Amino acid sequence: MSQMLQTSEAEVPEAAALLGWIAQLRRHWLLGVMLIAASLIIAVSYLHIATYKYTAVLSVTPADQSGQKPTGNLASLGSLVGVDLSSQTGSAFAMYAEAAVSYPVAEKLSQRAPLMRAIFKESWDPVRQQWREPQSLPRSIITGVKRLLGVPIKTWTPPDGHDLQNYIEKNVVVAEDKKKAFIRLSYLNPDPKVAVDLLTGINAEADSFLRARSLERSTRYVEYLERRLAEIQVVEYRLSMAQVLGNYEKTRMMASSDTSFAAESFGDVWVSPNFTTPNPWIVLAVAFVAALALWIGLALFVLPLIAHLRRQPAAD
């Protein structure tokens, strides 16, 4: 009986505090309505000026490189004659994710004029058909602050491979699943065609870059092994070197073909049928929740604190 009385006595202050909070919220209900209305108006205004973007996704898997991965015996033969078989095309797909966002790939893509104009459209003058320095209020403010602080200001130049690489690193998401040997490239753009062109271009140039590196490496190894093969007279060594040479010949043959070398697309680029960002319902929900949280914070904590501070001087 005594425990029940103690429990009920403990619940009384909690109930009183809850009733006090409810009373505070009811006292400032108009503030809540105004905050929610203002927040929703801002959210709707943002939705009217926001840039709606579509999602494009390209999935790639390792290209068929049958017979390219060296076995344990063949790898030991390679070390015997002084070459590293672990650097062959079997590892080309492992470097694909890095190649996709690398400068050599971006530099090749920057030579595609229509793609560059679409990505950096704020710097392209369609009337004069030439590049121009973009003008905007934030840019002017930043430039003015830099001049005021004495910070060096970089001279503007038309977009090039470096700019495109920075753009790809910031906007193209490369998700790698090493367990399934699967890489997914995703990208958002207001123009679905630009999104498709960029992802297909990255895939083509990355594969071409890895192909060229492997072809150059395998060609040098073939030339080296051919010279060594002409010098060595021991039958066992010649046989070992001939096997290693044959493996690199296969690598050079695959790198010289027109088929995909490091990675091949797992179907075409998928583009969302509708825009994916911003989501109007999420924007409105976030605006409503933020206004509600602000109202509760002001009504329960900030406004009572201000009233308490104002009463203190009067009491003194």
DRENDO-1510 file (C-alpha; in Angstrom, 1 decimal, always signed):
<recs>
REC; n; res; u; v; w
REC; 1; MET; +0.0; +0.0; +0.0 .
REC; 2; SER; +2.8; +2.4; +0.9 .
REC; 3; GLN; +4.6; +1.6; -2.3 .
REC; 4; MET; +1.5; +2.5; -4.3 .
REC; 5; LEU; +1.3; +5.8; -2.5 .
REC; 6; GLN; +4.9; +6.5; -3.2 .
REC; 7; THR; +4.5; +5.7; -6.9 .
REC; 8; SER; +1.4; +8.0; -7.1 .
REC; 9; GLU; +3.2; +10.8; -5.3 .
REC; 10; ALA; +6.1; +10.5; -7.8 .
REC; 11; GLU; +3.8; +10.6; -10.8 .
REC; 12; VAL; +2.1; +13.8; -9.5 .
REC; 13; PRO; +5.1; +16.1; -10.3 .
REC; 14; GLU; +5.5; +14.5; -13.8 .
REC; 15; ALA; +1.9; +15.0; -14.6 .
REC; 16; ALA; +2.0; +18.6; -13.4 .
REC; 17; ALA; +5.1; +19.2; -15.5 .
REC; 18; LEU; +3.3; +17.7; -18.6 .
REC; 19; LEU; +0.3; +19.8; -17.9 .
REC; 20; GLY; +2.5; +22.9; -17.6 .
REC; 21; TRP; +4.1; +22.1; -21.0 .
REC; 22; ILE; +0.7; +21.7; -22.6 .
REC; 23; ALA; -0.4; +25.0; -21.1 .
REC; 24; GLN; +2.7; +26.7; -22.5 .
REC; 25; LEU; +2.1; +25.4; -26.0 .
REC; 26; ARG; -1.6; +26.4; -25.9 .
REC; 27; ARG; -0.5; +29.9; -24.7 .
REC; 28; HIS; +1.8; +30.2; -27.7 .
REC; 29; TRP; -0.4; +28.4; -30.3 .
REC; 30; LEU; -0.4; +31.4; -32.6 .
REC; 31; LEU; +3.4; +31.4; -32.7 .
REC; 32; GLY; +3.3; +27.8; -33.7 .
REC; 33; VAL; +0.8; +28.5; -36.5 .
REC; 34; MET; +2.9; +31.3; -37.8 .
REC; 35; LEU; +6.1; +29.3; -37.7 .
REC; 36; ILE; +4.6; +26.3; -39.5 .
REC; 37; ALA; +3.0; +28.6; -42.1 .
REC; 38; ALA; +6.2; +30.5; -42.7 .
REC; 39; SER; +8.2; +27.3; -43.0 .
REC; 40; LEU; +5.8; +25.7; -45.5 .
REC; 41; ILE; +5.8; +28.9; -47.6 .
REC; 42; ILE; +9.6; +28.8; -47.7 .
REC; 43; ALA; +9.5; +25.2; -48.6 .
REC; 44; VAL; +7.0; +25.7; -51.4 .
REC; 45; SER; +9.0; +28.7; -52.7 .
REC; 46; TYR; +12.1; +26.5; -52.8 .
REC; 47; LEU; +10.3; +23.8; -54.7 .
REC; 48; HIS; +9.4; +26.4; -57.3 .
REC; 49; ILE; +13.0; +27.5; -57.9 .
REC; 50; ALA; +14.7; +24.2; -57.2 .
REC; 51; THR; +16.5; +22.3; -60.0 .
REC; 52; TYR; +14.9; +18.9; -60.4 .
REC; 53; LYS; +17.3; +16.1; -61.2 .
REC; 54; TYR; +17.1; +12.6; -62.6 .
REC; 55; THR; +19.1; +9.6; -61.4 .
REC; 56; ALA; +21.2; +7.6; -63.9 .
REC; 57; VAL; +22.8; +4.3; -62.9 .
REC; 58; LEU; +25.4; +2.2; -64.8 .
REC; 59; SER; +26.4; -1.2; -63.4 .
REC; 60; VAL; +29.6; -2.9; -64.6 .
REC; 61; THR; +31.1; -6.3; -64.1 .
REC; 62; PRO; +34.5; -7.7; -64.9 .
REC; 63; ALA; +35.1; -8.3; -68.6 .
REC; 64; ASP; +35.7; -11.9; -69.6 .
REC; 65; GLN; +39.4; -12.5; -69.3 .
REC; 66; SER; +39.6; -16.2; -69.4 .
REC; 67; GLY; +43.0; -17.5; -68.8 .
REC; 68; GLN; +44.5; -14.2; -67.7 .
REC; 69; LYS; +44.8; -14.9; -64.0 .
REC; 70; PRO; +48.1; -16.7; -63.5 .
REC; 71; THR; +48.2; -19.9; -61.5 .
REC; 72; GLY; +50.6; -20.5; -58.6 .
REC; 73; ASN; +53.0; -22.5; -60.9 .
REC; 74; LEU; +53.0; -19.9; -63.6 .
REC; 75; ALA; +53.5; -17.0; -61.1 .
REC; 76; SER; +56.5; -18.8; -59.7 .
REC; 77; LEU; +57.8; -19.2; -63.3 .
REC; 78; GLY; +57.4; -15.5; -63.8 .
REC; 79; SER; +59.4; -14.6; -60.7 .
REC; 80; LEU; +62.1; -17.0; -62.0 .
REC; 81; VAL; +62.6; -15.0; -65.2 .
REC; 82; GLY; +62.2; -11.7; -63.5 .
REC; 83; VAL; +58.7; -10.5; -64.4 .
REC; 84; ASP; +55.7; -9.9; -62.2 .
REC; 85; LEU; +52.6; -11.8; -63.4 .
REC; 86; SER; +50.4; -10.3; -60.7 .
REC; 87; SER; +50.2; -7.1; -62.6 .
REC; 88; GLN; +48.4; -8.6; -65.5 .
REC; 89; THR; +44.9; -7.8; -66.7 .
REC; 90; GLY; +43.3; -9.9; -64.0 .
REC; 91; SER; +43.7; -6.9; -61.8 .
REC; 92; ALA; +42.3; -4.4; -64.4 .
REC; 93; PHE; +38.8; -4.5; -62.9 .
REC; 94; ALA; +40.3; -3.9; -59.4 .
REC; 95; MET; +41.6; -0.6; -60.7 .
REC; 96; TYR; +38.4; +0.4; -62.5 .
REC; 97; ALA; +36.9; +2.4; -59.6 .
REC; 98; GLU; +40.0; +4.5; -59.4 .
REC; 99; ALA; +40.3; +4.9; -63.1 .
REC; 100; ALA; +36.7; +6.1; -63.4 .
REC; 101; VAL; +37.5; +9.3; -61.3 .
REC; 102; SER; +41.1; +9.7; -62.5 .
REC; 103; TYR; +42.5; +12.7; -64.4 .
REC; 104; PRO; +43.5; +10.7; -67.6 .
REC; 105; VAL; +39.8; +9.7; -68.0 .
REC; 106; ALA; +38.5; +13.2; -67.3 .
REC; 107; GLU; +41.1; +14.7; -69.7 .
REC; 108; LYS; +39.8; +12.4; -72.5 .
REC; 109; LEU; +36.2; +13.2; -71.7 .
REC; 110; SER; +37.0; +17.0; -71.7 .
REC; 111; GLN; +37.7; +16.7; -75.4 .
REC; 112; ARG; +34.0; +16.0; -76.0 .
REC; 113; ALA; +32.8; +19.5; -76.6 .
REC; 114; PRO; +29.0; +18.9; -76.3 .
REC; 115; LEU; +29.4; +17.1; -73.0 .
REC; 116; MET; +31.6; +19.9; -71.6 .
REC; 117; ARG; +29.1; +22.5; -72.7 .
REC; 118; ALA; +26.3; +20.7; -71.0 .
REC; 119; ILE; +28.0; +20.1; -67.7 .
REC; 120; PHE; +29.5; +23.6; -67.4 .
REC; 121; LYS; +26.6; +25.3; -69.1 .
REC; 122; GLU; +26.9; +28.3; -66.7 .
REC; 123; SER; +30.2; +29.1; -68.3 .
REC; 124; TRP; +29.1; +28.6; -71.9 .
REC; 125; ASP; +27.6; +31.5; -74.0 .
REC; 126; PRO; +25.3; +29.8; -76.6 .
REC; 127; VAL; +24.9; +33.1; -78.5 .
REC; 128; ARG; +28.5; +33.9; -79.0 .
REC; 129; GLN; +29.5; +30.2; -79.0 .
REC; 130; GLN; +32.4; +30.7; -76.6 .
REC; 131; TRP; +33.4; +30.2; -73.0 .
REC; 132; ARG; +32.8; +33.1; -70.5 .
REC; 133; GLU; +33.5; +33.7; -66.8 .
REC; 134; PRO; +30.2; +33.0; -64.9 .
REC; 135; GLN; +28.9; +35.9; -62.9 .
REC; 136; SER; +26.9; +35.5; -59.7 .
REC; 137; LEU; +26.4; +37.3; -56.4 .
REC; 138; PRO; +28.0; +34.6; -54.2 .
REC; 139; ARG; +31.0; +34.5; -56.6 .
REC; 140; SER; +31.4; +38.3; -56.5 .
REC; 141; ILE; +31.2; +38.3; -52.7 .
REC; 142; ILE; +33.8; +35.6; -52.3 .
REC; 143; THR; +36.1; +37.4; -54.8 .
REC; 144; GLY; +35.7; +40.7; -52.8 .
REC; 145; VAL; +36.4; +39.0; -49.5 .
REC; 146; LYS; +39.6; +37.4; -50.9 .
REC; 147; ARG; +40.8; +40.7; -52.2 .
REC; 148; LEU; +40.1; +42.3; -48.8 .
REC; 149; LEU; +42.0; +39.6; -47.0 .
REC; 150; GLY; +44.9; +39.6; -49.6 .
REC; 151; VAL; +44.2; +36.0; -50.7 .
REC; 152; PRO; +45.5; +35.3; -54.2 .
REC; 153; ILE; +42.7; +35.1; -56.7 .
REC; 154; LYS; +43.1; +32.4; -59.4 .
REC; 155; THR; +42.6; +33.7; -62.9 .
REC; 156; TRP; +39.5; +32.2; -64.5 .
REC; 157; THR; +40.1; +29.8; -67.4 .
REC; 158; PRO; +37.7; +27.7; -69.5 .
REC; 159; PRO; +36.8; +24.3; -68.0 .
REC; 160; ASP; +39.3; +21.6; -68.7 .
REC; 161; GLY; +40.2; +18.1; -67.6 .
REC; 162; HIS; +41.1; +19.2; -64.1 .
REC; 163; ASP; +37.7; +20.9; -63.7 .
REC; 164; LEU; +35.9; +17.9; -65.1 .
REC; 165; GLN; +37.8; +15.5; -62.7 .
REC; 166; ASN; +36.7; +17.6; -59.7 .
REC; 167; TYR; +33.2; +17.6; -61.0 .
REC; 168; ILE; +33.2; +13.8; -61.4 .
REC; 169; GLU; +34.7; +13.3; -58.0 .
REC; 170; LYS; +32.0; +15.4; -56.4 .
REC; 171; ASN; +28.9; +14.3; -58.4 .
REC; 172; VAL; +29.5; +10.7; -59.6 .
REC; 173; VAL; +29.1; +8.1; -56.9 .
REC; 174; VAL; +31.2; +4.9; -57.4 .
REC; 175; ALA; +30.0; +2.1; -55.3 .
REC; 176; GLU; +32.1; -1.0; -55.3 .
REC; 177; ASP; +31.0; -4.5; -54.2 .
REC; 178; LYS; +34.2; -6.5; -54.0 .
REC; 179; LYS; +32.4; -9.7; -52.9 .
REC; 180; LYS; +30.3; -9.8; -56.0 .
REC; 181; ALA; +32.9; -8.1; -58.3 .
REC; 182; PHE; +30.3; -5.4; -59.1 .
REC; 183; ILE; +30.6; -1.6; -59.5 .
REC; 184; ARG; +27.7; +0.8; -59.7 .
REC; 185; LEU; +28.1; +4.4; -61.1 .
REC; 186; SER; +25.3; +6.7; -60.2 .
REC; 187; TYR; +24.9; +10.4; -61.2 .
REC; 188; LEU; +22.2; +13.1; -60.9 .
REC; 189; ASN; +21.5; +15.6; -63.6 .
REC; 190; PRO; +18.5; +17.8; -64.7 .
REC; 191; ASP; +19.0; +16.4; -68.3 .
REC; 192; PRO; +18.7; +12.6; -68.5 .
REC; 193; LYS; +20.6; +12.6; -71.8 .
REC; 194; VAL; +23.6; +14.4; -70.2 .
REC; 195; ALA; +23.6; +11.9; -67.4 .
REC; 196; VAL; +23.7; +8.9; -69.8 .
REC; 197; ASP; +26.4; +10.5; -71.9 .
REC; 198; LEU; +28.6; +11.2; -68.9 .
REC; 199; LEU; +28.3; +7.6; -67.5 .
REC; 200; THR; +28.8; +5.9; -70.8 .
REC; 201; GLY; +31.8; +8.2; -71.5 .
REC; 202; ILE; +33.4; +7.4; -68.1 .
REC; 203; ASN; +32.9; +3.7; -68.7 .
REC; 204; ALA; +34.4; +3.8; -72.2 .
REC; 205; GLU; +37.4; +6.0; -71.3 .
REC; 206; ALA; +38.2; +4.1; -68.1 .
REC; 207; ASP; +38.2; +0.8; -70.0 .
REC; 208; SER; +40.3; +2.4; -72.8 .
REC; 209; PHE; +42.8; +3.8; -70.2 .
REC; 210; LEU; +43.2; +0.5; -68.5 .
REC; 211; ARG; +43.5; -1.3; -71.8 .
REC; 212; ALA; +46.3; +1.0; -73.0 .
REC; 213; ARG; +48.2; +0.6; -69.7 .
REC; 214; SER; +47.9; -3.2; -69.9 .
REC; 215; LEU; +48.8; -3.2; -73.6 .
REC; 216; GLU; +51.9; -1.1; -73.0 .
REC; 217; ARG; +53.0; -3.3; -70.1 .
REC; 218; SER; +52.4; -6.6; -71.8 .
REC; 219; THR; +54.2; -5.4; -74.9 .
REC; 220; ARG; +57.3; -4.5; -72.9 .
REC; 221; TYR; +57.3; -7.8; -71.1 .
REC; 222; VAL; +56.9; -9.7; -74.4 .
REC; 223; GLU; +59.9; -7.8; -75.9 .
REC; 224; TYR; +61.9; -8.5; -72.8 .
REC; 225; LEU; +61.0; -12.2; -72.7 .
REC; 226; GLU; +61.8; -12.6; -76.4 .
REC; 227; ARG; +65.3; -11.2; -75.8 .
REC; 228; ARG; +65.8; -13.4; -72.8 .
REC; 229; LEU; +64.5; -16.5; -74.7 .
REC; 230; ALA; +67.1; -15.9; -77.4 .
REC; 231; GLU; +69.9; -15.8; -74.8 .
REC; 232; ILE; +69.0; -18.7; -72.5 .
REC; 233; GLN; +70.1; -22.2; -73.7 .
REC; 234; VAL; +68.9; -24.3; -70.7 .
REC; 235; VAL; +65.9; -26.3; -71.9 .
REC; 236; GLU; +64.0; -26.1; -68.5 .
REC; 237; TYR; +64.4; -22.3; -68.4 .
REC; 238; ARG; +63.4; -21.9; -72.0 .
REC; 239; LEU; +60.2; -23.9; -71.4 .
REC; 240; SER; +59.4; -21.8; -68.4 .
REC; 241; MET; +60.0; -18.6; -70.2 .
REC; 242; ALA; +57.9; -19.7; -73.2 .
REC; 243; GLN; +54.9; -20.4; -70.9 .
REC; 244; VAL; +55.3; -16.9; -69.3 .
REC; 245; LEU; +55.7; -15.4; -72.8 .
REC; 246; GLY; +52.5; -17.1; -74.0 .
REC; 247; ASN; +50.5; -15.7; -71.1 .
REC; 248; TYR; +51.6; -12.2; -71.9 .
REC; 249; GLU; +50.8; -12.8; -75.5 .
REC; 250; LYS; +47.3; -13.6; -74.5 .
REC; 251; THR; +47.1; -10.4; -72.5 .
REC; 252; ARG; +48.4; -8.4; -75.4 .
REC; 253; MET; +45.9; -10.1; -77.7 .
REC; 254; MET; +42.9; -9.2; -75.5 .
REC; 255; ALA; +44.1; -5.7; -75.0 .
REC; 256; SER; +44.4; -5.2; -78.8 .
REC; 257; SER; +40.8; -6.4; -79.5 .
REC; 258; ASP; +37.8; -4.1; -79.7 .
REC; 259; THR; +35.8; -5.8; -77.0 .
REC; 260; SER; +35.5; -4.6; -73.4 .
REC; 261; PHE; +38.8; -5.1; -71.6 .
REC; 262; ALA; +38.5; -4.3; -67.8 .
REC; 263; ALA; +34.8; -4.0; -67.3 .
REC; 264; GLU; +31.6; -4.3; -69.4 .
REC; 265; SER; +28.3; -2.7; -68.7 .
REC; 266; PHE; +25.6; -4.9; -67.1 .
REC; 267; GLY; +23.0; -3.6; -69.5 .
REC; 268; ASP; +22.3; -0.1; -70.6 .
REC; 269; VAL; +22.3; +3.0; -68.3 .
REC; 270; TRP; +19.2; +3.1; -66.2 .
REC; 271; VAL; +17.5; +6.5; -65.9 .
REC; 272; SER; +14.7; +7.2; -63.5 .
REC; 273; PRO; +11.4; +7.9; -65.3 .
REC; 274; ASN; +10.7; +10.8; -63.0 .
REC; 275; PHE; +12.9; +13.3; -61.1 .
REC; 276; THR; +14.3; +11.9; -57.9 .
REC; 277; THR; +15.6; +15.1; -56.1 .
REC; 278; PRO; +14.3; +17.1; -54.5 .
REC; 279; ASN; +11.4; +15.1; -53.3 .
REC; 280; PRO; +8.5; +17.5; -52.6 .
REC; 281; TRP; +7.0; +15.4; -49.9 .
REC; 282; ILE; +10.3; +15.1; -48.0 .
REC; 283; VAL; +10.9; +18.8; -48.3 .
REC; 284; LEU; +7.5; +19.7; -47.0 .
REC; 285; ALA; +7.8; +17.1; -44.2 .
REC; 286; VAL; +11.2; +18.4; -43.1 .
REC; 287; ALA; +9.9; +22.0; -43.2 .
REC; 288; PHE; +6.9; +21.0; -41.0 .
REC; 289; VAL; +9.0; +19.1; -38.5 .
REC; 290; ALA; +11.6; +21.8; -38.3 .
REC; 291; ALA; +8.9; +24.5; -37.6 .
REC; 292; LEU; +7.2; +22.2; -35.1 .
REC; 293; ALA; +10.5; +21.7; -33.2 .
REC; 294; LEU; +11.3; +25.4; -33.3 .
REC; 295; TRP; +7.9; +26.2; -31.9 .
REC; 296; ILE; +8.2; +23.7; -29.1 .
REC; 297; GLY; +11.7; +24.9; -28.2 .
REC; 298; LEU; +10.6; +28.6; -28.2 .
REC; 299; ALA; +7.4; +27.9; -26.2 .
REC; 300; LEU; +8.9; +25.6; -23.6 .
REC; 301; PHE; +12.4; +26.9; -23.1 .
REC; 302; VAL; +13.3; +30.2; -24.8 .
REC; 303; LEU; +10.3; +32.3; -24.0 .
REC; 304; PRO; +10.0; +31.2; -20.4 .
REC; 305; LEU; +13.7; +31.9; -19.9 .
REC; 306; ILE; +13.3; +35.4; -21.3 .
REC; 307; ALA; +10.3; +36.0; -19.1 .
REC; 308; HIS; +12.2; +34.8; -16.1 .
REC; 309; LEU; +15.2; +37.0; -16.8 .
REC; 310; ARG; +12.9; +40.0; -17.2 .
REC; 311; ARG; +11.3; +39.3; -13.8 .
REC; 312; GLN; +14.6; +39.2; -12.0 .
REC; 313; PRO; +15.5; +42.9; -12.3 .
REC; 314; ALA; +12.0; +43.9; -11.3 .
REC; 315; ALA; +12.2; +41.6; -8.2 .
REC; 316; ASP; +15.6; +43.1; -7.2 .
</recs>
